[in-house]
């Protein structure tokens, strides 16, 4: 990549962040529209789960191949194609006449989105070559992603109340068009020095693993946990995982690089991302239904109540990036895990008349935890990796986030429907309590993994993997 001035580097960062903002926004903005979609399109709770998970599942399935494809054919070109598909999918989502078509168009959106997150991170990594400057840029990136996902409910609530739920999708279209133009003008093209071959077998195995697992969790209660369909789904997921491990270890250029996982910080960051984003998606799913279906708040009012979470994310995400760059990832991960756990425990005590101050306190604590989470995950994913494999490493980190988001909605939504007695308005509070405890458990997992994977032993494993990857180039 050509040497860029600092001003040009910051401009590239801004363009990547603009595109990532709408993708992150779309991951959460839909949650505040779920009751409106449910009423307008006569959608069941499981259909609402699929409205969220169809998007995150496709993202998770395609992120790794998108990252390696961008390293091969060009990061700017892949980024622009992703923006076009994302904008087209958003347009069609707003026009969907049925919930099933909405789910299909969400999948098209996600195909485009899969070409944005890992590719943008790869562009950032190759633009900011100084380690300290790169860590700070990653902190800004993490702040934008966290901010977009946190303010999604507020923006969604305002649009649903003022214009209708379809506008939560149409708002993406002009932003995507602007980002395409700016990318063509200011972002230089870059590729990996050694192009990676496409791995179709690995890609199919990843899709089978994620779809089989998520479909089994979401549809298990309705179809019956012991039904041939559900047992078959879980069997496919297990066999796909075993096949993926066996096959990828024998490939010279695997879709999922097994050597990355010999690094304890990298493996820890992957699991932390799954746990942290499962907590986020579960929180947003339950909270939207609680505020609107149980408490009777409008979508806008419900969005306004989540402002403390958004505010804390804005404040603590850049702070987390600074801490990672100057002191390492341990402290941010300790704070993130502790706060996510505390928030889950607070929200597990919700009733039909919980005081607003207690609600706001729970949201505030959750926002602190989530704001501290992104930077250490991303930094661990790309630190020590050869720049030629930045796209693959970033894609694995992004995939783990989306896997967590899918599992969070699938598990929490399934627990809710399994415990629910009667209509949501009266049965939600006791049915959701276990879901809130699961979110608290995710926080505990983040805390424990953060402690284990940030010590001297973990750093030694990362150094060994980095040396091995450099020798193999």
C-alpha positions as MATLAB code, in Angstrom:
seq = 'XXXXXXXXXXXXXXXXXXXXXXXXXXXXXXXXXXXXXXXXXXXXXXXXXXXXXXXXXXXXXXXXXXXXXXXXXXXXXXXXXXXXXXXXXXXXXXXXXXXXXXXXXXXXXXXXXXXXXXXXXXXXXXXXXXXXXXXXXXXXXXXXXXXXXXXXXXXXXXXXXXXXXXXXXXXXXXXXXXXXXXXXXXXXXXXXXXXXXXXXXXXXXXXXXXXXXXXXXXXXXXXXXXXXXXXXXXXXXXXXXXXXXXXXXXXXXXXXXXXXXXXXXXXXXXXXXXXXXXXXXXXXXXXXXXXXXXXXXXXXXXXXXXXXXXXXXXXXXXXXXXXXXXXXXXXXXXXXXXXXXXXXXXXXXXXXXXXXXXXXXXXXXXXXXXXXXXXXXXXXXXXXXXXXXXXXXXXXXXXXXXXXXXXXXXXXXXXXXXXXXXXXXXXXXXXXXXXXXXXXXXXXXXXXXXXXXXXXXXXXXXXXXXXXXXXXX';
ca = [
       0.000    0.000    0.000;
       1.237    3.468   -0.811;
       2.590    5.597    2.039;
      -0.145    7.961    3.190;
       0.011   11.221    5.110;
      -1.485   11.288    8.594;
      -4.408   13.352    7.323;
      -5.118   10.808    4.582;
      -4.844    7.928    7.058;
      -7.392    9.586    9.340;
      -9.675   10.133    6.335;
      -9.458    6.421    5.450;
     -10.276    5.596    9.074;
     -13.294    7.913    8.932;
     -14.627    6.307    5.733;
     -14.267    2.813    7.197;
     -15.987    3.937   10.386;
     -18.877    5.495    8.411;
     -19.540    2.195    6.672;
     -19.119    0.199    9.863;
     -21.525    2.525   11.646;
     -24.475    1.562    9.456;
     -23.629   -2.152    9.713;
     -23.368   -1.972   13.490;
     -26.505    0.142   13.635;
     -28.380   -2.470   11.632;
     -27.327   -5.198   14.061;
     -29.313   -3.574   16.868;
     -31.712   -1.060   15.341;
     -34.117   -3.848   14.400;
     -34.646   -4.811   18.048;
     -36.769   -1.743   18.838;
     -38.887   -2.455   15.765;
     -39.658   -6.069   16.734;
     -43.052   -5.311   18.344;
     -44.065   -3.189   15.323;
     -42.939   -5.917   12.898;
     -44.769   -8.495   15.006;
     -48.011   -6.492   14.790;
     -47.718   -5.440   11.138;
     -46.595   -8.769    9.656;
     -48.242  -11.092   12.217;
     -44.878  -12.602   13.228;
     -44.375  -15.191   15.974;
     -41.573  -14.956   18.544;
     -39.529  -17.516   16.573;
     -39.955  -15.424   13.398;
     -38.721  -12.407   15.346;
     -35.689  -14.443   16.384;
     -35.020  -15.304   12.737;
     -35.379  -11.636   11.739;
     -32.316  -11.026   13.903;
     -30.468  -14.310   13.438;
     -30.855  -14.630    9.652;
     -28.701  -11.504    9.447;
     -26.096  -12.479   12.042;
     -25.870  -16.091   10.830;
     -25.076  -15.123    7.234;
     -22.564  -12.581    8.508;
     -20.874  -15.186   10.677;
     -20.846  -17.748    7.867;
     -19.272  -15.489    5.233;
     -16.952  -13.170    7.147;
     -13.900  -15.411    6.899;
     -14.162  -16.063    3.180;
     -14.853  -12.354    2.620;
     -11.670  -11.446    4.465;
      -9.502  -13.848    2.471;
     -11.230  -12.860   -0.788;
     -10.456   -9.208   -0.091;
      -6.810  -10.077    0.544;
      -6.781  -11.754   -2.886;
      -8.859   -9.556   -5.236;
      -8.450   -6.206   -3.491;
      -9.757   -4.764   -0.254;
     -11.200   -1.559   -1.692;
     -13.024   -3.430   -4.468;
     -14.521   -5.965   -2.035;
     -15.499   -3.159    0.334;
     -17.386   -1.329   -2.421;
     -19.236   -4.471   -3.556;
     -20.269   -5.053    0.043;
     -21.634   -1.525    0.338;
     -23.727   -1.945   -2.830;
     -25.221   -5.271   -1.678;
     -25.871   -3.927    1.809;
     -27.680   -0.895    0.409;
     -29.760   -3.020   -1.973;
     -30.698   -5.441    0.798;
     -31.724   -2.533    3.023;
     -33.962   -1.134    0.291;
     -35.698   -4.481   -0.191;
     -36.134   -5.049    3.564;
     -38.114   -1.824    3.728;
     -40.376   -3.087    0.933;
     -40.938   -6.618    2.338;
     -44.673   -7.512    2.391;
     -44.271  -10.607    4.628;
     -42.027  -11.619    7.499;
     -40.591  -14.508    5.465;
     -39.483  -12.150    2.685;
     -38.097   -9.784    5.303;
     -35.932  -12.636    6.585;
     -34.730  -13.393    3.035;
     -33.826   -9.753    2.371;
     -32.032   -9.583    5.725;
     -29.838  -12.386    4.426;
     -28.992  -10.321    1.318;
     -28.127   -7.414    3.594;
     -25.810   -9.689    5.529;
     -23.989  -10.892    2.407;
     -23.013   -7.274    1.803;
     -22.259   -6.703    5.469;
     -19.881   -9.662    5.510;
     -17.681   -7.775    3.030;
     -17.454   -4.686    5.249;
     -16.364   -5.429    8.823;
     -13.286   -7.646    8.280;
     -12.252   -5.796    5.135;
     -12.460   -2.428    6.875;
     -10.327   -3.754    9.724;
      -7.815   -5.081    7.214;
      -7.722   -1.671    5.493;
      -7.167    0.024    8.865;
      -4.447   -2.456    9.851;
      -2.578   -1.915    6.593;
      -3.039    1.869    6.728;
      -1.770    2.328   10.311;
       1.545    0.472   10.420;
       2.875    1.944   13.687;
       1.756   -0.388   16.536;
       0.750    2.421   18.928;
      -1.062    4.387   16.221;
      -2.751    1.176   15.080;
      -3.968    0.416   18.604;
      -5.437    3.913   18.850;
      -7.125    3.536   15.445;
      -8.550    0.190   16.557;
      -9.829    1.943   19.669;
     -11.661    4.484   17.512;
     -13.018    1.656   15.358;
     -14.191   -0.226   18.432;
     -15.832    2.936   19.719;
     -17.729    3.449   16.464;
     -18.899   -0.158   16.372;
     -19.934   -0.010   20.003;
     -21.615    3.353   19.561;
     -23.572    2.226   16.492;
     -24.800   -0.911   18.218;
     -25.711    1.006   21.343;
     -27.577    3.909   19.717;
     -29.388    1.513   17.380;
     -32.326    1.149   19.771;
     -32.631    4.948   20.120;
     -32.515    5.583   16.365;
     -34.813    2.645   15.764;
     -37.318    3.870   18.310;
     -37.393    7.362   16.826;
     -37.881    6.053   13.279;
     -40.536    3.496   14.239;
     -42.598    6.097   16.091;
     -42.206    8.899   13.554;
     -42.108    7.150   10.176;
     -42.659    3.416   10.599;
     -40.439    0.372   10.982;
     -39.570    0.207    7.272;
     -37.477    3.371    7.581;
     -35.007    1.652    9.887;
     -33.796   -0.093    6.716;
     -34.193    2.738    4.219;
     -31.949    5.012    6.318;
     -28.996    2.831    5.256;
     -29.378    3.437    1.530;
     -28.067    7.035    1.193;
     -25.238    6.327    3.641;
     -24.158    3.308    1.598;
     -24.179    5.366   -1.611;
     -22.068    8.104    0.012;
     -19.598    5.527    1.368;
     -19.171    3.948   -2.100;
     -18.253    7.344   -3.576;
     -15.847    8.274   -0.769;
     -14.160    4.863   -0.893;
     -13.549    5.188   -4.639;
     -12.060    8.642   -4.140;
      -9.882    8.325   -1.060;
      -9.191    4.673   -0.085;
      -6.162    3.167   -1.890;
      -6.370   -0.380   -3.195;
      -4.384   -3.047   -1.348;
      -3.913   -6.806   -1.528;
      -2.012   -9.456    0.341;
       1.506  -10.077   -0.945;
       0.660  -13.772   -1.293;
      -2.920  -14.455   -2.398;
      -4.807  -17.165   -0.515;
      -6.760  -19.805   -2.410;
     -10.506  -20.098   -1.921;
     -11.554  -22.933    0.415;
     -15.068  -24.024   -0.678;
     -15.115  -27.165    1.477;
     -14.225  -25.212    4.601;
     -16.834  -22.593    3.763;
     -19.599  -25.211    3.395;
     -18.603  -26.821    6.709;
     -18.768  -23.444    8.486;
     -22.261  -22.805    7.103;
     -23.472  -26.275    8.123;
     -22.056  -25.849   11.625;
     -23.615  -22.459   12.322;
     -26.977  -23.075   10.613;
     -27.419  -26.524   12.144;
     -26.663  -25.290   15.656;
     -28.790  -22.139   15.490;
     -31.760  -23.754   13.746;
     -31.777  -26.549   16.306;
     -31.786  -24.085   19.213;
     -34.485  -21.780   17.822;
     -36.858  -24.435   16.458;
     -36.158  -27.128   19.052;
     -38.969  -26.251   21.419;
     -41.674  -26.080   18.746;
     -40.526  -29.125   16.754;
     -39.576  -31.138   19.856;
     -36.066  -31.558   21.196;
     -36.111  -35.280   20.421;
     -37.651  -34.938   16.955;
     -35.619  -36.314   14.013;
     -35.322  -32.803   12.551;
     -33.745  -31.243   15.642;
     -31.544  -34.232   16.438;
     -30.428  -34.136   12.809;
     -29.583  -30.419   13.063;
     -27.368  -30.938   16.105;
     -25.768  -34.015   14.510;
     -24.961  -31.991   11.381;
     -23.396  -29.269   13.552;
     -21.215  -31.769   15.438;
     -20.113  -33.569   12.275;
     -19.396  -30.247   10.528;
     -17.218  -29.125   13.449;
     -15.281  -32.400   13.459;
     -14.886  -32.254    9.686;
     -13.762  -28.628    9.820;
     -11.017  -29.349   12.354;
      -9.832  -32.434   10.451;
      -9.911  -30.804    7.003;
      -8.465  -27.383    7.833;
      -5.437  -28.835    9.637;
      -4.396  -30.520    6.387;
      -4.739  -27.556    4.056;
      -1.810  -25.309    3.162;
      -4.108  -22.270    2.986;
      -7.150  -23.004    5.135;
     -10.218  -20.825    5.423;
      -9.893  -21.048    9.209;
      -6.174  -20.914   10.090;
      -5.728  -23.458   12.952;
      -2.323  -22.049   13.948;
      -3.969  -18.800   15.075;
      -5.672  -20.698   17.871;
      -2.377  -21.834   19.375;
      -2.110  -18.245   20.587;
      -3.868  -18.082   23.952;
      -4.699  -14.363   23.570;
      -6.233  -15.013   20.143;
      -8.262  -18.034   21.301;
      -9.302  -16.158   24.418;
     -10.372  -13.126   22.404;
     -12.468  -15.370   20.153;
     -14.329  -16.918   23.091;
     -14.646  -13.549   24.823;
     -16.219  -12.098   21.683;
     -18.751  -14.945   21.570;
     -19.672  -14.464   25.237;
     -19.720  -10.667   25.139;
     -21.821  -10.360   22.023;
     -24.171  -13.106   23.160;
     -24.753  -10.944   26.238;
     -25.385   -7.870   24.060;
     -27.810   -9.516   21.635;
     -29.653  -11.280   24.438;
     -29.910   -8.024   26.373;
     -31.290   -6.082   23.398;
     -33.794   -8.801   22.506;
     -35.202   -9.124   26.023;
     -35.067   -5.413   26.786;
     -37.029   -4.385   23.700;
     -39.851   -6.790   24.486;
     -39.852   -5.857   28.178;
     -40.054   -2.106   27.650;
     -42.735   -2.196   24.952;
     -44.790   -5.322   25.577;
     -44.666   -5.348   29.402;
     -44.235   -1.706   30.364;
     -46.196   -0.287   27.415;
     -43.588    2.309   26.419;
     -43.508    3.607   22.854;
     -40.565    2.609   20.665;
     -39.071    6.094   21.043;
     -39.482    6.093   24.823;
     -37.901    2.648   24.991;
     -34.987    3.888   22.887;
     -34.518    6.944   25.100;
     -34.284    4.729   28.155;
     -31.247    2.994   26.649;
     -29.322    6.264   26.296;
     -27.199    5.583   29.419;
     -25.920    2.451   27.745;
     -25.044    4.364   24.556;
     -23.412    7.169   26.523;
     -21.205    4.804   28.502;
     -20.171    3.024   25.315;
     -19.134    6.353   23.759;
     -17.054    7.228   26.812;
     -15.464    3.887   27.606;
     -14.714    2.458   24.140;
     -11.969    5.037   23.348;
     -10.685    4.708   26.919;
     -10.473    0.958   26.395;
      -8.462    1.518   23.202;
      -6.057    3.814   25.063;
      -5.651    1.285   27.889;
      -4.980   -1.559   25.458;
      -2.402    0.512   23.582;
      -0.584    1.653   26.720;
      -1.163   -1.000   29.402;
      -2.469   -4.093   27.659;
      -5.889   -5.795   27.526;
      -6.213   -7.222   31.058;
      -7.800   -4.259   32.860;
     -10.394   -3.548   30.112;
     -11.426   -7.208   30.097;
     -11.732   -7.338   33.896;
     -13.950   -4.259   33.868;
     -15.982   -5.551   30.904;
     -16.687   -8.941   32.463;
     -17.504   -7.519   35.884;
     -19.902   -4.910   34.526;
     -21.725   -7.293   32.183;
     -22.220   -9.735   35.043;
     -23.425   -7.038   37.432;
     -25.899   -5.713   34.875;
     -27.351   -9.164   34.227;
     -27.844   -9.711   37.952;
     -29.589   -6.343   38.337;
     -31.910   -6.887   35.389;
     -32.818  -10.375   36.586;
     -34.733   -8.625   39.390;
     -37.059   -6.747   37.001;
     -40.780   -6.668   37.735;
     -43.746   -5.150   35.922;
     -43.200   -1.935   37.880;
     -39.425   -1.658   38.392;
     -38.428    1.963   39.167;
     -36.915    3.815   36.215;
     -33.748    4.664   38.163;
     -33.001    0.974   38.726;
     -33.535    0.290   35.018;
     -31.215    3.129   34.049;
     -28.598    1.872   36.477;
     -28.642   -1.563   34.890;
     -28.318   -0.050   31.404;
     -25.494    2.244   32.505;
     -23.484   -0.639   33.965;
     -24.051   -2.743   30.844;
     -22.843    0.136   28.647;
     -19.601    0.403   30.632;
     -18.963   -3.306   30.228;
     -19.716   -3.406   26.530;
     -17.738   -0.227   25.857;
     -14.621   -1.823   27.345;
     -15.016   -5.037   25.347;
     -14.291   -4.357   21.666;
     -10.756   -2.984   21.660;
      -9.037   -5.866   23.506;
     -10.833   -8.388   21.279;
      -9.726   -6.744   18.040;
      -6.214   -5.970   19.234;
      -5.630   -9.602   20.230;
      -6.893  -10.757   16.843;
      -4.450   -8.732   14.727;
      -1.465   -8.165   17.037;
       1.523  -10.264   16.063;
      -0.087  -11.525   12.857;
       1.673  -10.898    9.520;
       0.056   -7.992    7.685;
      -0.575  -10.302    4.717;
      -3.010  -12.300    6.872;
      -4.678   -9.349    8.566;
      -7.916   -9.911    6.666;
      -8.205  -13.515    7.817;
      -7.351  -12.739   11.437;
      -9.794   -9.822   11.574;
     -12.460  -11.957    9.899;
     -12.166  -14.651   12.573;
     -12.586  -12.011   15.290;
     -15.596  -10.532   13.496;
     -17.054  -13.997   12.966;
     -16.837  -14.773   16.658;
     -18.785  -11.578   17.398;
     -21.572  -12.570   15.021;
     -21.630  -16.164   16.264;
     -22.104  -14.753   19.758;
     -24.868  -12.432   18.563;
     -26.673  -15.336   16.876;
     -26.352  -17.630   19.869;
     -27.455  -14.910   22.287;
     -30.774  -14.352   20.501;
     -31.245  -18.074   19.857;
     -30.610  -19.185   23.436;
     -32.281  -16.315   25.287;
     -35.281  -16.316   22.941;
     -35.694  -20.074   23.291;
     -35.451  -19.880   27.081;
     -38.075  -17.123   27.052;
     -40.573  -19.064   24.951;
     -39.967  -22.266   26.946;
     -40.722  -20.494   30.245;
     -43.550  -18.301   28.952;
     -47.068  -18.907   30.222;
     -49.848  -16.812   28.715;
     -49.322  -13.589   26.723;
     -46.066  -11.628   26.780;
     -47.663   -8.766   28.693;
     -48.219  -10.875   31.817;
     -45.830  -13.798   31.456;
     -42.642  -12.107   30.268;
     -41.076  -11.125   33.620;
     -40.833  -14.604   35.213;
     -40.077  -16.217   31.846;
     -37.154  -13.871   31.135;
     -35.400  -14.183   34.494;
     -33.268  -17.160   33.456;
     -32.287  -15.257   30.307;
     -30.935  -12.379   32.398;
     -28.929  -14.844   34.493;
     -27.472  -16.318   31.303;
     -26.329  -12.807   30.358;
     -24.676  -12.478   33.779;
     -22.955  -15.813   33.167;
     -21.546  -14.459   29.901;
     -19.985  -11.644   31.918;
     -18.357  -14.154   34.269;
     -16.914  -16.001   31.262;
     -15.442  -12.755   29.882;
     -13.845  -12.015   33.265;
     -12.316  -15.470   33.721;
     -10.998  -15.714   30.166;
      -9.640  -12.165   30.405;
      -7.568  -13.147   33.441;
      -6.313  -16.419   31.950;
      -5.337  -15.164   28.491;
      -3.500  -11.937   29.381;
      -0.655  -13.258   31.531;
       2.967  -14.115   30.736;
       2.192  -17.662   29.608;
      -0.419  -16.375   27.184;
       1.970  -13.787   25.754;
       4.594  -16.472   25.172;
       2.133  -18.548   23.152;
       1.309  -15.495   21.023;
       5.002  -14.824   20.364;
       5.561  -18.451   19.361;
       2.672  -18.374   16.903;
       3.862  -15.085   15.413;
       7.351  -16.537   14.845;
       5.886  -19.659   13.242;
       3.694  -17.635   10.888;
       6.636  -15.439    9.842;
       8.803  -18.514    9.120;
       5.991  -20.076    7.064;
       5.632  -17.028    4.773;
];
